[in-house]
Amino acid sequence: MTGAGGVHGLGSPWPVRMGALLFREATEADIEVLQSFRNDPDVNRFMVRTHVELDDLRREWLAVPDSATDYSCVVERDGQVVAMGFLDIVDGSGQPGHPQATGGVIGSIVRPGAAGQGVGTATARALLWAAFERLGLRRVTAAANLDNVASVRVLEQAGMRRERHAVKALWHRELGWVDEVEYAMLDDEWVGRTSWPDGNAT
């Protein structure tokens, strides 16, 4: 199934392979696996939305190919889904007449057992590649709970820079009010990198 391409008209950037990882659109066969780790308490400890119903997850993922703004993907290694990556096109802010649909927001969820193996960083880099090289976006951001050390590390290793630190901005049921940080990358900061993180896009 090929994405509609939305306002950019370029179709889906997926599938693409980086080393042992295959980034592709989700299928019906993936949905229960995605839910199994999306709702894992250890995985979603820092998420605002801590639970998603199976039917809602199915509807959201199977709508991606026809979305004008959603270019999310699943990440497969050795025939198993090990992560999911999120890439949404958004409008920037500014005075009337500013260009629309030039920004992106990315995020990822890594399956337990695959954490700490570079999957999260590779996914962030793949999403940045898709945003800049395939969708022609101008600016990409990603947010993380400051206490979520693994997510912060992923964004920094992917080459994004921290540009916002909101103090006690989010409520966490265990930790109380916690800090949120936002990372960003501009298209001209991406220029000069290899077109694919390891030069191995296919």
Protein Blocks (a to p, Z undefined) as FASTA:
>chain_A
ZZekimnonopabdcdehjbccddddfklmmmmmmmmmpmklmmmpmblbdcfklmmmmm
mmmmmpckbccdcddeehiafbdcdddddddeddehiaehkbccddddddehjgonlmmm
mmmmmmmmmmmmmnopabdcddddfklmmlmmmmmmnopacfbdcehkbccfklopaddd
dddddfklmgopafbfnlpaZZ
